[in-house]
Amino acid sequence: MTVLEKIKSPGFWTNVFKIAVPFFILLTVIMLFMNSWRAIFAGDFAKVNAANFSEGKWIRFWGIKIAISFIYALYIAIKKTK
């Protein structure tokens, strides 16, 4: 089965979504802890905001995670679809 046939198969995009959402949440939590774990545990969410989301940083923060999650989910769904 070719990649185009797999993409056209029923339920393919549902499987991509089922893979992408949990991976996106996990990736977001991991990256927040990696970038700002001290501020998170100290309860200083203004510092977390300044480090990750203020002044347009949110576009890069969310955009990268959405792109990585979609690409990973697409790869796994293509690999697992029969």
C-alpha positions, -999 to 999 in steps of 0.1 A, spaced: 0 0 0 15 34 -10 15 65 12 -12 81 -9 -35 51 -5 -28 51 33 -37 88 35 -69 82 16 -80 53 38 -109 58 62 -99 67 97 -63 77 88 -67 114 99 -85 102 130 -55 81 139 -32 110 132 -52 132 156 -53 105 182 -15 103 181 -8 140 178 -28 153 207 -13 132 235 22 137 220 16 175 218 5 176 255 35 155 266 60 176 246 45 208 260 48 197 296 84 184 291 95 216 274 79 238 300 97 219 327 130 220 308 128 257 302 114 269 335 114 242 361 127 264 389 101 291 383 73 265 380 82 249 414 86 283 430 52 293 417 66 323 398 43 320 368 52 356 357 87 344 351 74 313 332 53 337 311 83 360 305 106 331 295 82 313 272 53 333 260 58 371 262 68 394 234 58 370 206 77 340 221 44 321 222 44 318 184 77 299 184 68 280 215 35 266 202 44 265 165 73 242 170 54 218 192 24 217 168 47 211 138 67 184 156 35 167 169 19 167 135 50 153 117 55 126 143 18 116 142 18 115 104 49 93 104 36 69 130 1 67 113 17 60 79 39 34 94 11 16 113 -17 18 87 -21 -14 68 
